[in-house]
Amino acid sequence: MPSRYCCVLGWSKALSGWKTFEAFKIGDKATFSKTITDADLLMFAAVSGDMYEVHLDEEYAKTTRFGKRIAHGMLTASLLSAVNGALLQRPGGISVAQTLRWKAPVYPGDTLTATSEVIEIILEKRRLRCKTTVVNQNGVLVLEGEAIEQKDSA
């Protein structure tokens, strides 16, 4: 993504750092926060093709165990991509694996904070194993998992 878009999206600070693989330590972490909006649900449905009514139709959602519309699980999980990118900084890297365990629903209007924390450094492969979590504005864990990130060389 060109740097002008990073600035528009608020990423100039997150991506402006330069961090080599050798500089990572156990416990290093990054966070990314976002409030989930109705527009997010509509755009995610359009991009993903997931038009399930529990995400889009308030009347239908009222009849479900959730009682109202919920965000797509993969929309919530996509915040982990953002936070893992922020953790890697420049010169960057790529996600190799990500496990996901949904723990609680996310509703439009919820403010989510995704965190990625280095829990293991795999020297021979230039990889980081990270604990990944997403919590809502009340501190409720809504998603947890682990990521394997491959760090680029300088």
Phi, psi and omega in degrees: 000128178302150185300330180297327178286325177300318179295317180299322183273002178083017184261357184302320180289316183294324185262001183279342181283156177238121182222120179281161178303319183295341182276348181287145176229153172303134180098346175301141181210162174224155176228155176214130181241147179204139172269128182279125183248167173302320179299321178301316180297316180295315180293320179294320177299317180294317182288318186273336186083002180275095183257021182305134188299334181297340178267333193241336187245105183301319181296315177296314184300329178298335182273356183265173179297343181276335177078351177196173182298147176236156175287152174300137178301321181286337172296314176300314181297331182296339176295335178292327176298317179297313184288326177293323175297319178295323178295316184293327184055198177268146010278013172093199182168198182209149176285134179258325181204153177207121172265153183223135172224110179282133186246334183202154179289156175243134183247152173306136183098343177291140173258120184254144173236118177264139179229139173234124184234129179291123179243348176203142176244121183256091189303311188295340180245003183056044182241152176241131171261128187234140169279126181241135180219155170227128177239155177268184184297343178264005181081010179281128177291119180253340181205140176218159178177194176225145177239148168246122182245132177263117183271130176291155173275162184293000000 
